Amino acid sequence: MHEKTKLVIDTDGITDDIRAITIASQNPGAELIAVTTVRGCISVDQATANVSRTLRANEKKVILKT
């Protein structure tokens, strides 16, 4: 059995990053350790909301820390 690749994703929460989070969370060879959000094309609050929705849609536990 192979060890999973551990991932930490830092994102501004727009479409390309949301797609990457979805792919990573559905990949059996990857373990999504954490996702951090930053202000970029959108506010950090909107980025966090987008990522939270994406993780819930992919049945991942969401823990928000500020």
PDB file of N, CA, C and O in Angstrom:
ATOM      1  N   MET A   1       0.838  -1.183   0.000  1.00  0.00           N
ATOM      2  CA  MET A   1       0.000   0.000   0.000  1.00  0.00           C
ATOM      3  C   MET A   1       0.880   1.243   0.000  1.00  0.00           C
ATOM      4  O   MET A   1       1.848   1.329   0.755  1.00  0.00           O
ATOM      5  N   HIS A   2       0.535   2.206  -0.855  1.00  0.00           N
ATOM      6  CA  HIS A   2       1.314   3.434  -0.979  1.00  0.00           C
ATOM      7  C   HIS A   2       0.839   4.476   0.020  1.00  0.00           C
ATOM      8  O   HIS A   2      -0.342   4.552   0.360  1.00  0.00           O
ATOM      9  N   GLU A   3       1.790   5.272   0.479  1.00  0.00           N
ATOM     10  CA  GLU A   3       1.445   6.369   1.380  1.00  0.00           C
ATOM     11  C   GLU A   3       0.789   7.485   0.566  1.00  0.00           C
ATOM     12  O   GLU A   3       1.204   7.769  -0.558  1.00  0.00           O
ATOM     13  N   LYS A   4      -0.226   8.107   1.137  1.00  0.00           N
ATOM     14  CA  LYS A   4      -0.913   9.201   0.445  1.00  0.00           C
ATOM     15  C   LYS A   4      -0.035  10.444   0.421  1.00  0.00           C
ATOM     16  O   LYS A   4       0.741  10.688   1.344  1.00  0.00           O
ATOM     17  N   THR A   5      -0.168  11.220  -0.638  1.00  0.00           N
ATOM     18  CA  THR A   5       0.504  12.504  -0.731  1.00  0.00           C
ATOM     19  C   THR A   5      -0.270  13.502   0.114  1.00  0.00           C
ATOM     20  O   THR A   5      -1.465  13.707  -0.100  1.00  0.00           O
ATOM     21  N   LYS A   6       0.405  14.120   1.069  1.00  0.00           N
ATOM     22  CA  LYS A   6      -0.237  15.092   1.952  1.00  0.00           C
ATOM     23  C   LYS A   6      -0.206  16.468   1.291  1.00  0.00           C
ATOM     24  O   LYS A   6       0.830  16.906   0.791  1.00  0.00           O
ATOM     25  N   LEU A   7      -1.366  17.149   1.296  1.00  0.00           N
ATOM     26  CA  LEU A   7      -1.484  18.439   0.627  1.00  0.00           C
ATOM     27  C   LEU A   7      -1.956  19.530   1.579  1.00  0.00           C
ATOM     28  O   LEU A   7      -2.840  19.310   2.406  1.00  0.00           O
ATOM     29  N   VAL A   8      -1.357  20.703   1.450  1.00  0.00           N
ATOM     30  CA  VAL A   8      -1.849  21.936   2.057  1.00  0.00           C
ATOM     31  C   VAL A   8      -2.023  22.902   0.894  1.00  0.00           C
ATOM     32  O   VAL A   8      -1.074  23.177   0.159  1.00  0.00           O
ATOM     33  N   ILE A   9      -3.236  23.416   0.728  1.00  0.00           N
ATOM     34  CA  ILE A   9      -3.533  24.305  -0.393  1.00  0.00           C
ATOM     35  C   ILE A   9      -3.775  25.710   0.139  1.00  0.00           C
ATOM     36  O   ILE A   9      -4.588  25.899   1.044  1.00  0.00           O
ATOM     37  N   ASP A  10      -3.077  26.693  -0.414  1.00  0.00           N
ATOM     38  CA  ASP A  10      -3.265  28.108  -0.099  1.00  0.00           C
ATOM     39  C   ASP A  10      -3.944  28.741  -1.309  1.00  0.00           C
ATOM     40  O   ASP A  10      -3.437  28.633  -2.425  1.00  0.00           O
ATOM     41  N   THR A  11      -5.084  29.398  -1.104  1.00  0.00           N
ATOM     42  CA  THR A  11      -5.898  29.816  -2.235  1.00  0.00           C
ATOM     43  C   THR A  11      -6.577  31.156  -2.008  1.00  0.00           C
ATOM     44  O   THR A  11      -6.809  31.569  -0.872  1.00  0.00           O
ATOM     45  N   ASP A  12      -6.895  31.833  -3.119  1.00  0.00           N
ATOM     46  CA  ASP A  12      -7.743  33.019  -3.038  1.00  0.00           C
ATOM     47  C   ASP A  12      -9.191  32.665  -3.375  1.00  0.00           C
ATOM     48  O   ASP A  12     -10.041  33.547  -3.497  1.00  0.00           O
ATOM     49  N   GLY A  13      -9.461  31.390  -3.521  1.00  0.00           N
ATOM     50  CA  GLY A  13     -10.829  30.893  -3.597  1.00  0.00           C
ATOM     51  C   GLY A  13     -11.608  31.164  -4.871  1.00  0.00           C
ATOM     52  O   GLY A  13     -12.839  31.194  -4.849  1.00  0.00           O
ATOM     53  N   ILE A  14     -10.898  31.364  -6.000  1.00  0.00           N
ATOM     54  CA  ILE A  14     -11.643  31.551  -7.248  1.00  0.00           C
ATOM     55  C   ILE A  14     -11.659  30.237  -8.034  1.00  0.00           C
ATOM     56  O   ILE A  14     -11.098  29.235  -7.591  1.00  0.00           O
ATOM     57  N   THR A  15     -12.293  30.249  -9.180  1.00  0.00           N
ATOM     58  CA  THR A  15     -12.700  29.026  -9.871  1.00  0.00           C
ATOM     59  C   THR A  15     -11.591  28.010 -10.121  1.00  0.00           C
ATOM     60  O   THR A  15     -11.814  26.815  -9.927  1.00  0.00           O
ATOM     61  N   ASP A  16     -10.419  28.436 -10.540  1.00  0.00           N
ATOM     62  CA  ASP A  16      -9.366  27.457 -10.832  1.00  0.00           C
ATOM     63  C   ASP A  16      -8.912  26.754  -9.557  1.00  0.00           C
ATOM     64  O   ASP A  16      -8.643  25.553  -9.576  1.00  0.00           O
ATOM     65  N   ASP A  17      -8.826  27.481  -8.465  1.00  0.00           N
ATOM     66  CA  ASP A  17      -8.425  26.884  -7.190  1.00  0.00           C
ATOM     67  C   ASP A  17      -9.523  25.986  -6.629  1.00  0.00           C
ATOM     68  O   ASP A  17      -9.235  24.936  -6.054  1.00  0.00           O
ATOM     69  N   ILE A  18     -10.766  26.390  -6.791  1.00  0.00           N
ATOM     70  CA  ILE A  18     -11.883  25.571  -6.330  1.00  0.00           C
ATOM     71  C   ILE A  18     -11.883  24.227  -7.064  1.00  0.00           C
ATOM     72  O   ILE A  18     -12.129  23.186  -6.456  1.00  0.00           O
ATOM     73  N   ARG A  19     -11.613  24.253  -8.338  1.00  0.00           N
ATOM     74  CA  ARG A  19     -11.526  23.013  -9.122  1.00  0.00           C
ATOM     75  C   ARG A  19     -10.373  22.142  -8.619  1.00  0.00           C
ATOM     76  O   ARG A  19     -10.518  20.924  -8.508  1.00  0.00           O
ATOM     77  N   ALA A  20      -9.245  22.755  -8.319  1.00  0.00           N
ATOM     78  CA  ALA A  20      -8.091  22.006  -7.808  1.00  0.00           C
ATOM     79  C   ALA A  20      -8.409  21.366  -6.457  1.00  0.00           C
ATOM     80  O   ALA A  20      -8.011  20.229  -6.203  1.00  0.00           O
ATOM     81  N   ILE A  21      -9.118  22.082  -5.597  1.00  0.00           N
ATOM     82  CA  ILE A  21      -9.514  21.537  -4.296  1.00  0.00           C
ATOM     83  C   ILE A  21     -10.445  20.343  -4.499  1.00  0.00           C
ATOM     84  O   ILE A  21     -10.311  19.330  -3.813  1.00  0.00           O
ATOM     85  N   THR A  22     -11.374  20.454  -5.425  1.00  0.00           N
ATOM     86  CA  THR A  22     -12.299  19.361  -5.712  1.00  0.00           C
ATOM     87  C   THR A  22     -11.543  18.131  -6.196  1.00  0.00           C
ATOM     88  O   THR A  22     -11.799  17.023  -5.724  1.00  0.00           O
ATOM     89  N   ILE A  23     -10.625  18.310  -7.121  1.00  0.00           N
ATOM     90  CA  ILE A  23      -9.838  17.192  -7.644  1.00  0.00           C
ATOM     91  C   ILE A  23      -9.003  16.564  -6.529  1.00  0.00           C
ATOM     92  O   ILE A  23      -8.959  15.340  -6.403  1.00  0.00           O
ATOM     93  N   ALA A  24      -8.346  17.388  -5.725  1.00  0.00           N
ATOM     94  CA  ALA A  24      -7.509  16.873  -4.634  1.00  0.00           C
ATOM     95  C   ALA A  24      -8.341  16.110  -3.605  1.00  0.00           C
ATOM     96  O   ALA A  24      -7.916  15.064  -3.114  1.00  0.00           O
ATOM     97  N   SER A  25      -9.519  16.629  -3.281  1.00  0.00           N
ATOM     98  CA  SER A  25     -10.331  15.979  -2.255  1.00  0.00           C
ATOM     99  C   SER A  25     -10.933  14.665  -2.738  1.00  0.00           C
ATOM    100  O   SER A  25     -11.295  13.820  -1.920  1.00  0.00           O
ATOM    101  N   GLN A  26     -11.046  14.479  -4.039  1.00  0.00           N
ATOM    102  CA  GLN A  26     -11.601  13.244  -4.587  1.00  0.00           C
ATOM    103  C   GLN A  26     -10.530  12.233  -4.992  1.00  0.00           C
ATOM    104  O   GLN A  26     -10.853  11.108  -5.371  1.00  0.00           O
ATOM    105  N   ASN A  27      -9.271  12.623  -4.915  1.00  0.00           N
ATOM    106  CA  ASN A  27      -8.176  11.755  -5.322  1.00  0.00           C
ATOM    107  C   ASN A  27      -7.826  10.791  -4.181  1.00  0.00           C
ATOM    108  O   ASN A  27      -7.426  11.239  -3.107  1.00  0.00           O
ATOM    109  N   PRO A  28      -7.968   9.487  -4.393  1.00  0.00           N
ATOM    110  CA  PRO A  28      -7.677   8.537  -3.318  1.00  0.00           C
ATOM    111  C   PRO A  28      -6.198   8.495  -2.916  1.00  0.00           C
ATOM    112  O   PRO A  28      -5.862   7.979  -1.850  1.00  0.00           O
ATOM    113  N   GLY A  29      -5.325   9.027  -3.753  1.00  0.00           N
ATOM    114  CA  GLY A  29      -3.906   9.041  -3.443  1.00  0.00           C
ATOM    115  C   GLY A  29      -3.448  10.300  -2.734  1.00  0.00           C
ATOM    116  O   GLY A  29      -2.257  10.472  -2.475  1.00  0.00           O
ATOM    117  N   ALA A  30      -4.395  11.190  -2.416  1.00  0.00           N
ATOM    118  CA  ALA A  30      -4.059  12.452  -1.770  1.00  0.00           C
ATOM    119  C   ALA A  30      -4.786  12.583  -0.440  1.00  0.00           C
ATOM    120  O   ALA A  30      -5.919  12.126  -0.287  1.00  0.00           O
ATOM    121  N   GLU A  31      -4.121  13.209   0.511  1.00  0.00           N
ATOM    122  CA  GLU A  31      -4.734  13.522   1.803  1.00  0.00           C
ATOM    123  C   GLU A  31      -4.687  15.038   1.971  1.00  0.00           C
ATOM    124  O   GLU A  31      -3.614  15.626   2.104  1.00  0.00           O
ATOM    125  N   LEU A  32      -5.836  15.645   1.964  1.00  0.00           N
ATOM    126  CA  LEU A  32      -5.938  17.096   2.096  1.00  0.00           C
ATOM    127  C   LEU A  32      -5.842  17.444   3.578  1.00  0.00           C
ATOM    128  O   LEU A  32      -6.789  17.230   4.335  1.00  0.00           O
ATOM    129  N   ILE A  33      -4.703  17.978   3.984  1.00  0.00           N
ATOM    130  CA  ILE A  33      -4.430  18.291   5.385  1.00  0.00           C
ATOM    131  C   ILE A  33      -5.085  19.606   5.788  1.00  0.00           C
ATOM    132  O   ILE A  33      -5.706  19.694   6.848  1.00  0.00           O
ATOM    133  N   ALA A  34      -4.949  20.631   4.946  1.00  0.00           N
ATOM    134  CA  ALA A  34      -5.486  21.954   5.277  1.00  0.00           C
ATOM    135  C   ALA A  34      -5.652  22.774   4.010  1.00  0.00           C
ATOM    136  O   ALA A  34      -4.985  22.551   3.000  1.00  0.00           O
ATOM    137  N   VAL A  35      -6.567  23.731   4.100  1.00  0.00           N
ATOM    138  CA  VAL A  35      -6.734  24.727   3.046  1.00  0.00           C
ATOM    139  C   VAL A  35      -6.735  26.082   3.734  1.00  0.00           C
ATOM    140  O   VAL A  35      -7.518  26.322   4.653  1.00  0.00           O
ATOM    141  N   THR A  36      -5.849  26.968   3.281  1.00  0.00           N
ATOM    142  CA  THR A  36      -5.808  28.323   3.815  1.00  0.00           C
ATOM    143  C   THR A  36      -6.301  29.284   2.745  1.00  0.00           C
ATOM    144  O   THR A  36      -6.163  29.031   1.549  1.00  0.00           O
ATOM    145  N   THR A  37      -6.878  30.395   3.200  1.00  0.00           N
ATOM    146  CA  THR A  37      -7.411  31.373   2.249  1.00  0.00           C
ATOM    147  C   THR A  37      -6.754  32.728   2.447  1.00  0.00           C
ATOM    148  O   THR A  37      -6.406  33.121   3.560  1.00  0.00           O
ATOM    149  N   VAL A  38      -6.597  33.430   1.327  1.00  0.00           N
ATOM    150  CA  VAL A  38      -6.001  34.764   1.314  1.00  0.00           C
ATOM    151  C   VAL A  38      -6.817  35.668   0.402  1.00  0.00           C
ATOM    152  O   VAL A  38      -7.581  35.194  -0.438  1.00  0.00           O
ATOM    153  N   ARG A  39      -6.650  36.958   0.575  1.00  0.00           N
ATOM    154  CA  ARG A  39      -7.279  37.917  -0.328  1.00  0.00           C
ATOM    155  C   ARG A  39      -6.506  37.913  -1.634  1.00  0.00           C
ATOM    156  O   ARG A  39      -5.276  37.953  -1.645  1.00  0.00           O
ATOM    157  N   GLY A  40      -7.234  37.866  -2.718  1.00  0.00           N
ATOM    158  CA  GLY A  40      -6.618  37.895  -4.043  1.00  0.00           C
ATOM    159  C   GLY A  40      -7.576  38.595  -4.972  1.00  0.00           C
ATOM    160  O   GLY A  40      -7.766  39.808  -4.887  1.00  0.00           O
ATOM    161  N   CYS A  41      -8.175  37.837  -5.854  1.00  0.00           N
ATOM    162  CA  CYS A  41      -9.174  38.382  -6.775  1.00  0.00           C
ATOM    163  C   CYS A  41     -10.473  38.724  -6.050  1.00  0.00           C
ATOM    164  O   CYS A  41     -11.272  39.524  -6.536  1.00  0.00           O
ATOM    165  N   ILE A  42     -10.680  38.109  -4.878  1.00  0.00           N
ATOM    166  CA  ILE A  42     -11.865  38.380  -4.055  1.00  0.00           C
ATOM    167  C   ILE A  42     -11.412  38.547  -2.608  1.00  0.00           C
ATOM    168  O   ILE A  42     -10.257  38.276  -2.280  1.00  0.00           O
ATOM    169  N   SER A  43     -12.320  38.993  -1.746  1.00  0.00           N
ATOM    170  CA  SER A  43     -11.975  39.194  -0.335  1.00  0.00           C
ATOM    171  C   SER A  43     -11.686  37.849   0.331  1.00  0.00           C
ATOM    172  O   SER A  43     -12.114  36.799  -0.146  1.00  0.00           O
ATOM    173  N   VAL A  44     -10.962  37.903   1.427  1.00  0.00           N
ATOM    174  CA  VAL A  44     -10.654  36.680   2.162  1.00  0.00           C
ATOM    175  C   VAL A  44     -11.933  36.050   2.717  1.00  0.00           C
ATOM    176  O   VAL A  44     -12.022  34.826   2.801  1.00  0.00           O
ATOM    177  N   ASP A  45     -12.918  36.857   3.095  1.00  0.00           N
ATOM    178  CA  ASP A  45     -14.188  36.309   3.583  1.00  0.00           C
ATOM    179  C   ASP A  45     -14.908  35.521   2.486  1.00  0.00           C
ATOM    180  O   ASP A  45     -15.434  34.438   2.740  1.00  0.00           O
ATOM    181  N   GLN A  46     -14.931  36.064   1.275  1.00  0.00           N
ATOM    182  CA  GLN A  46     -15.573  35.358   0.164  1.00  0.00           C
ATOM    183  C   GLN A  46     -14.784  34.121  -0.213  1.00  0.00           C
ATOM    184  O   GLN A  46     -15.371  33.083  -0.520  1.00  0.00           O
ATOM    185  N   ALA A  47     -13.455  34.215  -0.195  1.00  0.00           N
ATOM    186  CA  ALA A  47     -12.612  33.055  -0.495  1.00  0.00           C
ATOM    187  C   ALA A  47     -12.882  31.933   0.505  1.00  0.00           C
ATOM    188  O   ALA A  47     -12.996  30.769   0.121  1.00  0.00           O
ATOM    189  N   THR A  48     -12.983  32.286   1.786  1.00  0.00           N
ATOM    190  CA  THR A  48     -13.254  31.295   2.826  1.00  0.00           C
ATOM    191  C   THR A  48     -14.624  30.656   2.622  1.00  0.00           C
ATOM    192  O   THR A  48     -14.775  29.443   2.774  1.00  0.00           O
ATOM    193  N   ALA A  49     -15.620  31.467   2.279  1.00  0.00           N
ATOM    194  CA  ALA A  49     -16.965  30.940   2.021  1.00  0.00           C
ATOM    195  C   ALA A  49     -16.947  29.980   0.832  1.00  0.00           C
ATOM    196  O   ALA A  49     -17.563  28.916   0.887  1.00  0.00           O
ATOM    197  N   ASN A  50     -16.251  30.344  -0.231  1.00  0.00           N
ATOM    198  CA  ASN A  50     -16.170  29.483  -1.424  1.00  0.00           C
ATOM    199  C   ASN A  50     -15.507  28.146  -1.105  1.00  0.00           C
ATOM    200  O   ASN A  50     -15.981  27.091  -1.525  1.00  0.00           O
ATOM    201  N   VAL A  51     -14.412  28.203  -0.362  1.00  0.00           N
ATOM    202  CA  VAL A  51     -13.691  26.977  -0.007  1.00  0.00           C
ATOM    203  C   VAL A  51     -14.543  26.119   0.931  1.00  0.00           C
ATOM    204  O   VAL A  51     -14.592  24.899   0.775  1.00  0.00           O
ATOM    205  N   SER A  52     -15.200  26.731   1.884  1.00  0.00           N
ATOM    206  CA  SER A  52     -16.050  25.985   2.814  1.00  0.00           C
ATOM    207  C   SER A  52     -17.152  25.237   2.073  1.00  0.00           C
ATOM    208  O   SER A  52     -17.403  24.062   2.339  1.00  0.00           O
ATOM    209  N   ARG A  53     -17.804  25.924   1.145  1.00  0.00           N
ATOM    210  CA  ARG A  53     -18.854  25.282   0.346  1.00  0.00           C
ATOM    211  C   ARG A  53     -18.301  24.111  -0.458  1.00  0.00           C
ATOM    212  O   ARG A  53     -18.927  23.055  -0.543  1.00  0.00           O
ATOM    213  N   THR A  54     -17.139  24.305  -1.038  1.00  0.00           N
ATOM    214  CA  THR A  54     -16.511  23.264  -1.852  1.00  0.00           C
ATOM    215  C   THR A  54     -16.171  22.040  -1.016  1.00  0.00           C
ATOM    216  O   THR A  54     -16.425  20.911  -1.434  1.00  0.00           O
ATOM    217  N   LEU A  55     -15.605  22.257   0.150  1.00  0.00           N
ATOM    218  CA  LEU A  55     -15.250  21.134   1.015  1.00  0.00           C
ATOM    219  C   LEU A  55     -16.498  20.392   1.497  1.00  0.00           C
ATOM    220  O   LEU A  55     -16.514  19.161   1.521  1.00  0.00           O
ATOM    221  N   ARG A  56     -17.526  21.120   1.874  1.00  0.00           N
ATOM    222  CA  ARG A  56     -18.780  20.466   2.287  1.00  0.00           C
ATOM    223  C   ARG A  56     -19.388  19.674   1.130  1.00  0.00           C
ATOM    224  O   ARG A  56     -19.897  18.572   1.334  1.00  0.00           O
ATOM    225  N   ALA A  57     -19.339  20.227  -0.075  1.00  0.00           N
ATOM    226  CA  ALA A  57     -19.890  19.543  -1.251  1.00  0.00           C
ATOM    227  C   ALA A  57     -19.120  18.241  -1.531  1.00  0.00           C
ATOM    228  O   ALA A  57     -19.673  17.294  -2.090  1.00  0.00           O
ATOM    229  N   ASN A  58     -17.861  18.208  -1.144  1.00  0.00           N
ATOM    230  CA  ASN A  58     -17.039  17.007  -1.325  1.00  0.00           C
ATOM    231  C   ASN A  58     -16.962  16.170  -0.055  1.00  0.00           C
ATOM    232  O   ASN A  58     -16.091  15.312   0.086  1.00  0.00           O
ATOM    233  N   GLU A  59     -17.890  16.433   0.869  1.00  0.00           N
ATOM    234  CA  GLU A  59     -18.038  15.672   2.105  1.00  0.00           C
ATOM    235  C   GLU A  59     -16.773  15.658   2.949  1.00  0.00           C
ATOM    236  O   GLU A  59     -16.395  14.623   3.498  1.00  0.00           O
ATOM    237  N   LYS A  60     -16.119  16.813   3.050  1.00  0.00           N
ATOM    238  CA  LYS A  60     -14.948  16.974   3.892  1.00  0.00           C
ATOM    239  C   LYS A  60     -15.323  17.802   5.107  1.00  0.00           C
ATOM    240  O   LYS A  60     -16.165  18.696   5.022  1.00  0.00           O
ATOM    241  N   LYS A  61     -14.704  17.508   6.224  1.00  0.00           N
ATOM    242  CA  LYS A  61     -14.945  18.245   7.457  1.00  0.00           C
ATOM    243  C   LYS A  61     -14.374  19.653   7.321  1.00  0.00           C
ATOM    244  O   LYS A  61     -13.263  19.830   6.820  1.00  0.00           O
ATOM    245  N   VAL A  62     -15.129  20.651   7.765  1.00  0.00           N
ATOM    246  CA  VAL A  62     -14.712  22.041   7.675  1.00  0.00           C
ATOM    247  C   VAL A  62     -14.519  22.578   9.091  1.00  0.00           C
ATOM    248  O   VAL A  62     -15.449  22.556   9.898  1.00  0.00           O
ATOM    249  N   ILE A  63     -13.324  23.055   9.389  1.00  0.00           N
ATOM    250  CA  ILE A  63     -13.038  23.719  10.659  1.00  0.00           C
ATOM    251  C   ILE A  63     -12.454  25.072  10.311  1.00  0.00           C
ATOM    252  O   ILE A  63     -11.375  25.156   9.725  1.00  0.00           O
ATOM    253  N   LEU A  64     -13.161  26.131  10.668  1.00  0.00           N
ATOM    254  CA  LEU A  64     -12.695  27.482  10.372  1.00  0.00           C
ATOM    255  C   LEU A  64     -11.935  28.040  11.564  1.00  0.00           C
ATOM    256  O   LEU A  64     -12.394  27.961  12.703  1.00  0.00           O
ATOM    257  N   LYS A  65     -10.759  28.610  11.282  1.00  0.00           N
ATOM    258  CA  LYS A  65      -9.940  29.250  12.318  1.00  0.00           C
ATOM    259  C   LYS A  65      -9.538  30.622  11.800  1.00  0.00           C
ATOM    260  O   LYS A  65      -9.221  30.788  10.623  1.00  0.00           O
ATOM    261  N   THR A  66      -9.555  31.589  12.684  1.00  0.00           N
ATOM    262  CA  THR A  66      -9.131  32.938  12.296  1.00  0.00           C
ATOM    263  C   THR A  66      -7.887  33.344  13.043  1.00  0.00           C
ATOM    264  O   THR A  66      -7.382  34.449  12.846  1.00  0.00           O
TER     265      THR A  66
END
